[in-house]
Amino acid sequence: ADLTFVLGEVHPVMGAPLVIELGTRMDAGTAFDVVITYRTSPSSSAVQWLRPEQTAGGTHPYLFTQCQAIHARSLFPCQD
């Protein structure tokens, strides 16, 4: 079932909190799954490119991710 959610106030570094309303009261210890569909953008702070001339062979660009200290959250929802 689709659940109701809201995004909280955007912080310039931390992003926005995701609050999901489960729609029913859950007892402590109850296991359940939540599936979140997400996407990032080319401006994600965790995704970086080297131009071909910056690489060892000088022919191909190089894509890498930098997920420290708090950049992982620009790729997917997480507590990093």
C-alpha positions as CSV (number, residue, x, y, z in Angstrom):
1,A,0.0,0.0,0.0
2,D,1.2,3.5,-0.7
3,L,2.0,5.4,2.5
4,T,1.7,9.1,3.2
5,F,5.1,10.9,3.6
6,V,6.4,14.5,3.9
7,L,9.8,16.0,3.5
8,G,10.8,18.3,6.3
9,E,12.6,21.6,6.1
10,V,15.7,21.5,3.8
11,H,19.0,22.0,5.4
12,P,21.7,23.2,3.0
13,V,24.1,20.4,3.9
14,M,22.1,17.7,5.5
15,G,19.2,17.7,3.0
16,A,15.6,17.2,4.1
17,P,14.2,14.6,6.6
18,L,11.8,12.0,5.3
19,V,8.8,11.3,7.6
20,I,6.6,8.3,6.7
21,E,3.2,7.8,8.2
22,L,2.6,4.1,8.6
23,G,-1.2,4.5,8.7
24,T,-1.5,2.0,11.6
25,R,-0.1,1.7,15.1
26,M,2.8,-0.8,15.3
27,D,3.7,-2.7,18.5
28,A,7.3,-2.4,19.6
29,G,9.4,-5.2,18.0
30,T,7.0,-5.7,15.0
31,A,9.0,-6.3,11.9
32,F,7.9,-4.7,8.6
33,D,9.4,-3.6,5.3
34,V,9.3,-0.1,3.8
35,V,10.3,0.3,0.1
36,I,11.6,3.7,-0.9
37,T,12.1,4.6,-4.6
38,Y,14.6,7.4,-5.0
39,R,17.0,9.0,-7.5
40,T,19.9,11.4,-7.4
41,S,21.1,14.1,-9.9
42,P,24.3,15.0,-11.7
43,S,24.9,17.7,-9.1
44,S,25.1,15.1,-6.2
45,S,28.0,16.0,-4.0
46,A,29.0,12.3,-3.8
47,V,29.4,11.8,-7.5
48,Q,32.5,13.2,-9.1
49,W,34.1,13.0,-12.5
50,L,37.7,13.4,-13.7
51,R,38.1,14.6,-17.3
52,P,40.0,12.3,-19.6
53,E,43.1,14.5,-19.4
54,Q,43.1,14.0,-15.6
55,T,43.3,10.2,-15.9
56,A,46.4,8.0,-16.3
57,G,45.6,7.1,-19.9
58,G,44.2,10.5,-20.8
59,T,41.6,8.9,-23.0
60,H,38.5,8.2,-20.9
61,P,36.7,10.1,-18.1
62,Y,36.6,8.5,-14.7
63,L,33.5,8.5,-12.4
64,F,33.9,7.9,-8.7
65,T,31.9,8.4,-5.5
66,Q,33.0,10.1,-2.4
67,C,30.6,9.2,0.4
68,Q,32.5,10.6,3.4
69,A,31.8,12.5,5.6
70,I,28.1,13.2,4.8
71,H,27.9,12.8,1.0
72,A,26.3,9.3,0.9
73,R,22.9,11.0,1.7
74,S,23.1,12.8,-1.7
75,L,23.0,9.3,-3.3
76,F,20.3,7.6,-1.3
77,P,18.3,8.1,1.9
78,C,20.6,7.1,4.8
79,Q,22.0,8.1,8.1
80,D,25.7,8.5,7.2
